[in-house]
Amino acid sequence: MNLNATRIQKLTLAAVCLALCLVLPFLTANIPQIGSALCPMHIPVFLCAFVCGPWWAAAVGAMAPAVRFLLVGMPPLFPTGLAMCFELAAYGLIAGMLYHLLPKKPRYIYAALLCAMLGGRIVWGIARVVMSGVSGEAFTWAAFLAGAFTNAVPGMILHIALIPVVVMALQRALPWMKKGN
């Protein structure tokens, strides 16, 4: 496949992932108590990282919360949506870079995913600290731990169970994924 065809294919897949970022939250919104904790916007960003590469995934992650806010008014743009823009961009960038650099074996897919999950949550915390300085609203260590980890446990479990399995299936279906992005 030539370079332009590959770029068009990745652009198309990234656009599909962005569309999924906009739609998936509607599917989980009606699940009491854990709907938002499933972190549905994260799933397409992670998949984009593994399928399209770090730069496409970072772009999708950075745009998704802002585009969703413009279309449906959720998540609130400040501070939640803006912090999510940084968080999701970091997820895509870290997962995509690690997937590109590491061997294409299952354990490394998990390693890339887990490192990205940790790195993205750290970026989210830094963004929230900076925004709290701008807005004058307190953002404590307890708020960071609750927002980044405690409240996100259902989503983390879902992502760890789902994303690597989908990526491995895609590797079998799309031979070019085994070579990297």
mmCIF file of the C-alpha atoms, coordinates in Angstrom:
data_MODEL
# 
_entry.id   MODEL 
# 
loop_
_atom_site.group_PDB 
_atom_site.id 
_atom_site.type_symbol 
_atom_site.label_atom_id 
_atom_site.label_alt_id 
_atom_site.label_comp_id 
_atom_site.label_asym_id 
_atom_site.label_entity_id 
_atom_site.label_seq_id 
_atom_site.pdbx_PDB_ins_code 
_atom_site.Cartn_x 
_atom_site.Cartn_y 
_atom_site.Cartn_z 
_atom_site.occupancy 
_atom_site.B_iso_or_equiv 
_atom_site.pdbx_formal_charge 
_atom_site.auth_seq_id 
_atom_site.auth_comp_id 
_atom_site.auth_asym_id 
_atom_site.auth_atom_id 
_atom_site.pdbx_PDB_model_num 
ATOM 1   C CA . MET A 1 1   ? 0.000   0.000   0.000  1.00 0.00 ? 1   MET A CA 1 
ATOM 2   C CA . ASN A 1 2   ? 1.454   3.379   -0.919 1.00 0.00 ? 2   ASN A CA 1 
ATOM 3   C CA . LEU A 1 3   ? 1.977   6.222   1.538  1.00 0.00 ? 3   LEU A CA 1 
ATOM 4   C CA . ASN A 1 4   ? -1.068  8.263   0.473  1.00 0.00 ? 4   ASN A CA 1 
ATOM 5   C CA . ALA A 1 5   ? -3.386  5.246   0.699  1.00 0.00 ? 5   ALA A CA 1 
ATOM 6   C CA . THR A 1 6   ? -2.042  4.499   4.184  1.00 0.00 ? 6   THR A CA 1 
ATOM 7   C CA . ARG A 1 7   ? -2.609  8.093   5.278  1.00 0.00 ? 7   ARG A CA 1 
ATOM 8   C CA . ILE A 1 8   ? -6.142  8.081   3.931  1.00 0.00 ? 8   ILE A CA 1 
ATOM 9   C CA . GLN A 1 9   ? -6.835  4.761   5.645  1.00 0.00 ? 9   GLN A CA 1 
ATOM 10  C CA . LYS A 1 10  ? -5.528  6.086   8.989  1.00 0.00 ? 10  LYS A CA 1 
ATOM 11  C CA . LEU A 1 11  ? -7.444  9.356   8.596  1.00 0.00 ? 11  LEU A CA 1 
ATOM 12  C CA . THR A 1 12  ? -10.626 7.379   7.961  1.00 0.00 ? 12  THR A CA 1 
ATOM 13  C CA . LEU A 1 13  ? -10.054 5.086   10.940 1.00 0.00 ? 13  LEU A CA 1 
ATOM 14  C CA . ALA A 1 14  ? -9.241  8.075   13.164 1.00 0.00 ? 14  ALA A CA 1 
ATOM 15  C CA . ALA A 1 15  ? -12.482 9.740   12.054 1.00 0.00 ? 15  ALA A CA 1 
ATOM 16  C CA . VAL A 1 16  ? -14.398 6.568   12.957 1.00 0.00 ? 16  VAL A CA 1 
ATOM 17  C CA . CYS A 1 17  ? -12.715 6.583   16.385 1.00 0.00 ? 17  CYS A CA 1 
ATOM 18  C CA . LEU A 1 18  ? -13.669 10.237  16.883 1.00 0.00 ? 18  LEU A CA 1 
ATOM 19  C CA . ALA A 1 19  ? -17.263 9.409   15.960 1.00 0.00 ? 19  ALA A CA 1 
ATOM 20  C CA . LEU A 1 20  ? -17.225 6.557   18.482 1.00 0.00 ? 20  LEU A CA 1 
ATOM 21  C CA . CYS A 1 21  ? -15.969 8.994   21.140 1.00 0.00 ? 21  CYS A CA 1 
ATOM 22  C CA . LEU A 1 22  ? -19.077 11.060  20.497 1.00 0.00 ? 22  LEU A CA 1 
ATOM 23  C CA . VAL A 1 23  ? -21.531 8.130   20.468 1.00 0.00 ? 23  VAL A CA 1 
ATOM 24  C CA . LEU A 1 24  ? -20.333 5.673   23.127 1.00 0.00 ? 24  LEU A CA 1 
ATOM 25  C CA . PRO A 1 25  ? -21.141 7.962   26.107 1.00 0.00 ? 25  PRO A CA 1 
ATOM 26  C CA . PHE A 1 26  ? -24.807 7.820   25.058 1.00 0.00 ? 26  PHE A CA 1 
ATOM 27  C CA . LEU A 1 27  ? -24.740 4.038   25.491 1.00 0.00 ? 27  LEU A CA 1 
ATOM 28  C CA . THR A 1 28  ? -23.412 4.174   29.056 1.00 0.00 ? 28  THR A CA 1 
ATOM 29  C CA . ALA A 1 29  ? -25.203 7.314   30.277 1.00 0.00 ? 29  ALA A CA 1 
ATOM 30  C CA . ASN A 1 30  ? -28.267 5.352   31.388 1.00 0.00 ? 30  ASN A CA 1 
ATOM 31  C CA . ILE A 1 31  ? -26.357 2.869   33.551 1.00 0.00 ? 31  ILE A CA 1 
ATOM 32  C CA . PRO A 1 32  ? -26.921 4.022   37.139 1.00 0.00 ? 32  PRO A CA 1 
ATOM 33  C CA . GLN A 1 33  ? -23.870 4.857   39.239 1.00 0.00 ? 33  GLN A CA 1 
ATOM 34  C CA . ILE A 1 34  ? -21.212 3.539   36.839 1.00 0.00 ? 34  ILE A CA 1 
ATOM 35  C CA . GLY A 1 35  ? -22.153 4.916   33.404 1.00 0.00 ? 35  GLY A CA 1 
ATOM 36  C CA . SER A 1 36  ? -19.561 7.686   33.332 1.00 0.00 ? 36  SER A CA 1 
ATOM 37  C CA . ALA A 1 37  ? -17.104 5.602   35.399 1.00 0.00 ? 37  ALA A CA 1 
ATOM 38  C CA . LEU A 1 38  ? -16.843 3.213   32.437 1.00 0.00 ? 38  LEU A CA 1 
ATOM 39  C CA . CYS A 1 39  ? -14.966 6.014   30.642 1.00 0.00 ? 39  CYS A CA 1 
ATOM 40  C CA . PRO A 1 40  ? -16.494 5.275   27.231 1.00 0.00 ? 40  PRO A CA 1 
ATOM 41  C CA . MET A 1 41  ? -14.595 8.032   25.401 1.00 0.00 ? 41  MET A CA 1 
ATOM 42  C CA . HIS A 1 42  ? -11.303 6.410   26.338 1.00 0.00 ? 42  HIS A CA 1 
ATOM 43  C CA . ILE A 1 43  ? -11.975 3.193   24.411 1.00 0.00 ? 43  ILE A CA 1 
ATOM 44  C CA . PRO A 1 44  ? -11.867 4.655   20.865 1.00 0.00 ? 44  PRO A CA 1 
ATOM 45  C CA . VAL A 1 45  ? -8.811  6.747   21.730 1.00 0.00 ? 45  VAL A CA 1 
ATOM 46  C CA . PHE A 1 46  ? -6.916  3.661   22.896 1.00 0.00 ? 46  PHE A CA 1 
ATOM 47  C CA . LEU A 1 47  ? -8.023  1.721   19.817 1.00 0.00 ? 47  LEU A CA 1 
ATOM 48  C CA . CYS A 1 48  ? -6.954  4.611   17.593 1.00 0.00 ? 48  CYS A CA 1 
ATOM 49  C CA . ALA A 1 49  ? -3.513  4.549   19.239 1.00 0.00 ? 49  ALA A CA 1 
ATOM 50  C CA . PHE A 1 50  ? -3.029  0.877   18.422 1.00 0.00 ? 50  PHE A CA 1 
ATOM 51  C CA . VAL A 1 51  ? -4.535  1.023   14.929 1.00 0.00 ? 51  VAL A CA 1 
ATOM 52  C CA . CYS A 1 52  ? -3.565  4.472   13.606 1.00 0.00 ? 52  CYS A CA 1 
ATOM 53  C CA . GLY A 1 53  ? -0.561  5.461   15.676 1.00 0.00 ? 53  GLY A CA 1 
ATOM 54  C CA . PRO A 1 54  ? 0.307   8.018   18.335 1.00 0.00 ? 54  PRO A CA 1 
ATOM 55  C CA . TRP A 1 55  ? -0.237  11.238  16.420 1.00 0.00 ? 55  TRP A CA 1 
ATOM 56  C CA . TRP A 1 56  ? -3.669  10.340  15.066 1.00 0.00 ? 56  TRP A CA 1 
ATOM 57  C CA . ALA A 1 57  ? -4.744  9.086   18.486 1.00 0.00 ? 57  ALA A CA 1 
ATOM 58  C CA . ALA A 1 58  ? -3.423  12.195  20.241 1.00 0.00 ? 58  ALA A CA 1 
ATOM 59  C CA . ALA A 1 59  ? -5.415  14.346  17.813 1.00 0.00 ? 59  ALA A CA 1 
ATOM 60  C CA . VAL A 1 60  ? -8.585  12.289  18.325 1.00 0.00 ? 60  VAL A CA 1 
ATOM 61  C CA . GLY A 1 61  ? -8.124  12.397  22.103 1.00 0.00 ? 61  GLY A CA 1 
ATOM 62  C CA . ALA A 1 62  ? -7.505  16.141  22.146 1.00 0.00 ? 62  ALA A CA 1 
ATOM 63  C CA . MET A 1 63  ? -10.554 16.878  20.000 1.00 0.00 ? 63  MET A CA 1 
ATOM 64  C CA . ALA A 1 64  ? -13.142 14.419  21.313 1.00 0.00 ? 64  ALA A CA 1 
ATOM 65  C CA . PRO A 1 65  ? -14.243 16.135  24.570 1.00 0.00 ? 65  PRO A CA 1 
ATOM 66  C CA . ALA A 1 66  ? -14.345 19.575  22.933 1.00 0.00 ? 66  ALA A CA 1 
ATOM 67  C CA . VAL A 1 67  ? -16.304 18.361  19.900 1.00 0.00 ? 67  VAL A CA 1 
ATOM 68  C CA . ARG A 1 68  ? -18.713 16.444  22.120 1.00 0.00 ? 68  ARG A CA 1 
ATOM 69  C CA . PHE A 1 69  ? -19.229 19.555  24.250 1.00 0.00 ? 69  PHE A CA 1 
ATOM 70  C CA . LEU A 1 70  ? -19.955 21.634  21.131 1.00 0.00 ? 70  LEU A CA 1 
ATOM 71  C CA . LEU A 1 71  ? -22.472 19.067  19.857 1.00 0.00 ? 71  LEU A CA 1 
ATOM 72  C CA . VAL A 1 72  ? -24.271 17.927  23.016 1.00 0.00 ? 72  VAL A CA 1 
ATOM 73  C CA . GLY A 1 73  ? -23.043 20.164  25.846 1.00 0.00 ? 73  GLY A CA 1 
ATOM 74  C CA . MET A 1 74  ? -21.236 17.361  27.701 1.00 0.00 ? 74  MET A CA 1 
ATOM 75  C CA . PRO A 1 75  ? -18.782 17.083  29.318 1.00 0.00 ? 75  PRO A CA 1 
ATOM 76  C CA . PRO A 1 76  ? -18.750 20.627  30.727 1.00 0.00 ? 76  PRO A CA 1 
ATOM 77  C CA . LEU A 1 77  ? -15.855 22.334  28.964 1.00 0.00 ? 77  LEU A CA 1 
ATOM 78  C CA . PHE A 1 78  ? -14.193 23.836  32.043 1.00 0.00 ? 78  PHE A CA 1 
ATOM 79  C CA . PRO A 1 79  ? -12.579 22.226  33.911 1.00 0.00 ? 79  PRO A CA 1 
ATOM 80  C CA . THR A 1 80  ? -13.754 18.686  33.100 1.00 0.00 ? 80  THR A CA 1 
ATOM 81  C CA . GLY A 1 81  ? -13.699 18.756  29.299 1.00 0.00 ? 81  GLY A CA 1 
ATOM 82  C CA . LEU A 1 82  ? -10.454 20.665  28.994 1.00 0.00 ? 82  LEU A CA 1 
ATOM 83  C CA . ALA A 1 83  ? -8.673  18.320  31.415 1.00 0.00 ? 83  ALA A CA 1 
ATOM 84  C CA . MET A 1 84  ? -10.080 15.369  29.456 1.00 0.00 ? 84  MET A CA 1 
ATOM 85  C CA . CYS A 1 85  ? -8.654  16.829  26.229 1.00 0.00 ? 85  CYS A CA 1 
ATOM 86  C CA . PHE A 1 86  ? -5.164  16.645  27.736 1.00 0.00 ? 86  PHE A CA 1 
ATOM 87  C CA . GLU A 1 87  ? -5.804  13.255  29.349 1.00 0.00 ? 87  GLU A CA 1 
ATOM 88  C CA . LEU A 1 88  ? -7.139  11.582  26.209 1.00 0.00 ? 88  LEU A CA 1 
ATOM 89  C CA . ALA A 1 89  ? -4.404  13.105  24.037 1.00 0.00 ? 89  ALA A CA 1 
ATOM 90  C CA . ALA A 1 90  ? -1.822  11.674  26.452 1.00 0.00 ? 90  ALA A CA 1 
ATOM 91  C CA . TYR A 1 91  ? -3.526  8.254   26.347 1.00 0.00 ? 91  TYR A CA 1 
ATOM 92  C CA . GLY A 1 92  ? -3.349  8.189   22.572 1.00 0.00 ? 92  GLY A CA 1 
ATOM 93  C CA . LEU A 1 93  ? 0.195   9.483   22.365 1.00 0.00 ? 93  LEU A CA 1 
ATOM 94  C CA . ILE A 1 94  ? 1.647   7.163   25.024 1.00 0.00 ? 94  ILE A CA 1 
ATOM 95  C CA . ALA A 1 95  ? -0.208  4.010   23.958 1.00 0.00 ? 95  ALA A CA 1 
ATOM 96  C CA . GLY A 1 96  ? 0.565   4.628   20.280 1.00 0.00 ? 96  GLY A CA 1 
ATOM 97  C CA . MET A 1 97  ? 4.255   5.326   20.860 1.00 0.00 ? 97  MET A CA 1 
ATOM 98  C CA . LEU A 1 98  ? 4.747   2.311   23.098 1.00 0.00 ? 98  LEU A CA 1 
ATOM 99  C CA . TYR A 1 99  ? 2.871   0.040   20.696 1.00 0.00 ? 99  TYR A CA 1 
ATOM 100 C CA . HIS A 1 100 ? 5.072   1.302   17.867 1.00 0.00 ? 100 HIS A CA 1 
ATOM 101 C CA . LEU A 1 101 ? 8.291   0.765   19.845 1.00 0.00 ? 101 LEU A CA 1 
ATOM 102 C CA . LEU A 1 102 ? 7.542   -2.541  21.580 1.00 0.00 ? 102 LEU A CA 1 
ATOM 103 C CA . PRO A 1 103 ? 7.167   -6.009  20.020 1.00 0.00 ? 103 PRO A CA 1 
ATOM 104 C CA . LYS A 1 104 ? 3.634   -6.780  18.857 1.00 0.00 ? 104 LYS A CA 1 
ATOM 105 C CA . LYS A 1 105 ? 3.028   -9.482  21.475 1.00 0.00 ? 105 LYS A CA 1 
ATOM 106 C CA . PRO A 1 106 ? 0.089   -9.592  23.899 1.00 0.00 ? 106 PRO A CA 1 
ATOM 107 C CA . ARG A 1 107 ? 2.090   -8.720  27.014 1.00 0.00 ? 107 ARG A CA 1 
ATOM 108 C CA . TYR A 1 108 ? 3.408   -5.571  25.343 1.00 0.00 ? 108 TYR A CA 1 
ATOM 109 C CA . ILE A 1 109 ? -0.089  -4.526  24.317 1.00 0.00 ? 109 ILE A CA 1 
ATOM 110 C CA . TYR A 1 110 ? -1.034  -4.725  27.998 1.00 0.00 ? 110 TYR A CA 1 
ATOM 111 C CA . ALA A 1 111 ? 2.145   -2.860  28.965 1.00 0.00 ? 111 ALA A CA 1 
ATOM 112 C CA . ALA A 1 112 ? 1.433   -0.066  26.486 1.00 0.00 ? 112 ALA A CA 1 
ATOM 113 C CA . LEU A 1 113 ? -2.160  0.187   27.689 1.00 0.00 ? 113 LEU A CA 1 
ATOM 114 C CA . LEU A 1 114 ? -1.280  0.242   31.397 1.00 0.00 ? 114 LEU A CA 1 
ATOM 115 C CA . CYS A 1 115 ? 1.517   2.797   30.950 1.00 0.00 ? 115 CYS A CA 1 
ATOM 116 C CA . ALA A 1 116 ? -0.813  4.996   28.913 1.00 0.00 ? 116 ALA A CA 1 
ATOM 117 C CA . MET A 1 117 ? -3.545  4.690   31.544 1.00 0.00 ? 117 MET A CA 1 
ATOM 118 C CA . LEU A 1 118 ? -1.132  5.809   34.238 1.00 0.00 ? 118 LEU A CA 1 
ATOM 119 C CA . GLY A 1 119 ? 0.463   8.550   32.143 1.00 0.00 ? 119 GLY A CA 1 
ATOM 120 C CA . GLY A 1 120 ? -2.877  9.954   31.008 1.00 0.00 ? 120 GLY A CA 1 
ATOM 121 C CA . ARG A 1 121 ? -4.165  10.119  34.560 1.00 0.00 ? 121 ARG A CA 1 
ATOM 122 C CA . ILE A 1 122 ? -1.014  11.985  35.633 1.00 0.00 ? 122 ILE A CA 1 
ATOM 123 C CA . VAL A 1 123 ? -1.502  14.438  32.754 1.00 0.00 ? 123 VAL A CA 1 
ATOM 124 C CA . TRP A 1 124 ? -5.152  14.856  33.797 1.00 0.00 ? 124 TRP A CA 1 
ATOM 125 C CA . GLY A 1 125 ? -4.031  15.649  37.358 1.00 0.00 ? 125 GLY A CA 1 
ATOM 126 C CA . ILE A 1 126 ? -1.483  18.207  36.159 1.00 0.00 ? 126 ILE A CA 1 
ATOM 127 C CA . ALA A 1 127 ? -4.101  19.844  33.929 1.00 0.00 ? 127 ALA A CA 1 
ATOM 128 C CA . ARG A 1 128 ? -6.548  20.019  36.836 1.00 0.00 ? 128 ARG A CA 1 
ATOM 129 C CA . VAL A 1 129 ? -3.890  21.570  39.114 1.00 0.00 ? 129 VAL A CA 1 
ATOM 130 C CA . VAL A 1 130 ? -3.095  24.225  36.502 1.00 0.00 ? 130 VAL A CA 1 
ATOM 131 C CA . MET A 1 131 ? -6.787  24.954  35.947 1.00 0.00 ? 131 MET A CA 1 
ATOM 132 C CA . SER A 1 132 ? -7.416  25.156  39.686 1.00 0.00 ? 132 SER A CA 1 
ATOM 133 C CA . GLY A 1 133 ? -4.729  27.829  39.850 1.00 0.00 ? 133 GLY A CA 1 
ATOM 134 C CA . VAL A 1 134 ? -6.480  29.752  37.073 1.00 0.00 ? 134 VAL A CA 1 
ATOM 135 C CA . SER A 1 135 ? -9.973  29.397  38.525 1.00 0.00 ? 135 SER A CA 1 
ATOM 136 C CA . GLY A 1 136 ? -9.018  29.606  42.184 1.00 0.00 ? 136 GLY A CA 1 
ATOM 137 C CA . GLU A 1 137 ? -10.870 26.338  42.858 1.00 0.00 ? 137 GLU A CA 1 
ATOM 138 C CA . ALA A 1 138 ? -9.051  23.866  45.103 1.00 0.00 ? 138 ALA A CA 1 
ATOM 139 C CA . PHE A 1 139 ? -7.835  20.587  43.632 1.00 0.00 ? 139 PHE A CA 1 
ATOM 140 C CA . THR A 1 140 ? -6.508  18.356  46.386 1.00 0.00 ? 140 THR A CA 1 
ATOM 141 C CA . TRP A 1 141 ? -4.526  15.140  46.430 1.00 0.00 ? 141 TRP A CA 1 
ATOM 142 C CA . ALA A 1 142 ? -7.697  13.357  47.544 1.00 0.00 ? 142 ALA A CA 1 
ATOM 143 C CA . ALA A 1 143 ? -9.594  14.807  44.575 1.00 0.00 ? 143 ALA A CA 1 
ATOM 144 C CA . PHE A 1 144 ? -6.838  13.593  42.249 1.00 0.00 ? 144 PHE A CA 1 
ATOM 145 C CA . LEU A 1 145 ? -6.878  10.065  43.668 1.00 0.00 ? 145 LEU A CA 1 
ATOM 146 C CA . ALA A 1 146 ? -10.673 9.915   43.550 1.00 0.00 ? 146 ALA A CA 1 
ATOM 147 C CA . GLY A 1 147 ? -10.965 11.297  40.022 1.00 0.00 ? 147 GLY A CA 1 
ATOM 148 C CA . ALA A 1 148 ? -8.024  9.472   38.491 1.00 0.00 ? 148 ALA A CA 1 
ATOM 149 C CA . PHE A 1 149 ? -8.260  6.105   40.199 1.00 0.00 ? 149 PHE A CA 1 
ATOM 150 C CA . THR A 1 150 ? -11.024 5.384   42.705 1.00 0.00 ? 150 THR A CA 1 
ATOM 151 C CA . ASN A 1 151 ? -13.952 6.564   40.571 1.00 0.00 ? 151 ASN A CA 1 
ATOM 152 C CA . ALA A 1 152 ? -12.370 5.173   37.400 1.00 0.00 ? 152 ALA A CA 1 
ATOM 153 C CA . VAL A 1 153 ? -11.965 1.539   38.545 1.00 0.00 ? 153 VAL A CA 1 
ATOM 154 C CA . PRO A 1 154 ? -14.913 0.201   36.477 1.00 0.00 ? 154 PRO A CA 1 
ATOM 155 C CA . GLY A 1 155 ? -13.512 1.876   33.361 1.00 0.00 ? 155 GLY A CA 1 
ATOM 156 C CA . MET A 1 156 ? -10.004 0.654   34.047 1.00 0.00 ? 156 MET A CA 1 
ATOM 157 C CA . ILE A 1 157 ? -11.237 -2.919  34.397 1.00 0.00 ? 157 ILE A CA 1 
ATOM 158 C CA . LEU A 1 158 ? -13.275 -2.605  31.194 1.00 0.00 ? 158 LEU A CA 1 
ATOM 159 C CA . HIS A 1 159 ? -10.324 -1.178  29.264 1.00 0.00 ? 159 HIS A CA 1 
ATOM 160 C CA . ILE A 1 160 ? -7.889  -3.839  30.495 1.00 0.00 ? 160 ILE A CA 1 
ATOM 161 C CA . ALA A 1 161 ? -10.381 -6.589  29.605 1.00 0.00 ? 161 ALA A CA 1 
ATOM 162 C CA . LEU A 1 162 ? -11.521 -5.178  26.252 1.00 0.00 ? 162 LEU A CA 1 
ATOM 163 C CA . ILE A 1 163 ? -8.786  -3.192  24.503 1.00 0.00 ? 163 ILE A CA 1 
ATOM 164 C CA . PRO A 1 164 ? -6.015  -5.835  24.277 1.00 0.00 ? 164 PRO A CA 1 
ATOM 165 C CA . VAL A 1 165 ? -8.470  -8.488  23.065 1.00 0.00 ? 165 VAL A CA 1 
ATOM 166 C CA . VAL A 1 166 ? -9.739  -6.168  20.318 1.00 0.00 ? 166 VAL A CA 1 
ATOM 167 C CA . VAL A 1 167 ? -6.184  -5.175  19.352 1.00 0.00 ? 167 VAL A CA 1 
ATOM 168 C CA . MET A 1 168 ? -5.102  -8.834  19.113 1.00 0.00 ? 168 MET A CA 1 
ATOM 169 C CA . ALA A 1 169 ? -8.141  -9.596  16.952 1.00 0.00 ? 169 ALA A CA 1 
ATOM 170 C CA . LEU A 1 170 ? -7.313  -6.628  14.736 1.00 0.00 ? 170 LEU A CA 1 
ATOM 171 C CA . GLN A 1 171 ? -3.707  -7.817  14.453 1.00 0.00 ? 171 GLN A CA 1 
ATOM 172 C CA . ARG A 1 172 ? -4.986  -11.114 13.067 1.00 0.00 ? 172 ARG A CA 1 
ATOM 173 C CA . ALA A 1 173 ? -7.428  -9.384  10.711 1.00 0.00 ? 173 ALA A CA 1 
ATOM 174 C CA . LEU A 1 174 ? -5.117  -6.576  9.570  1.00 0.00 ? 174 LEU A CA 1 
ATOM 175 C CA . PRO A 1 175 ? -1.622  -7.920  8.914  1.00 0.00 ? 175 PRO A CA 1 
ATOM 176 C CA . TRP A 1 176 ? -0.151  -4.412  8.572  1.00 0.00 ? 176 TRP A CA 1 
ATOM 177 C CA . MET A 1 177 ? -0.849  -3.844  12.286 1.00 0.00 ? 177 MET A CA 1 
ATOM 178 C CA . LYS A 1 178 ? 1.806   -6.428  13.210 1.00 0.00 ? 178 LYS A CA 1 
ATOM 179 C CA . LYS A 1 179 ? 4.435   -4.221  11.560 1.00 0.00 ? 179 LYS A CA 1 
ATOM 180 C CA . GLY A 1 180 ? 3.546   -1.180  13.673 1.00 0.00 ? 180 GLY A CA 1 
ATOM 181 C CA . ASN A 1 181 ? 2.166   2.215   12.812 1.00 0.00 ? 181 ASN A CA 1 
# 
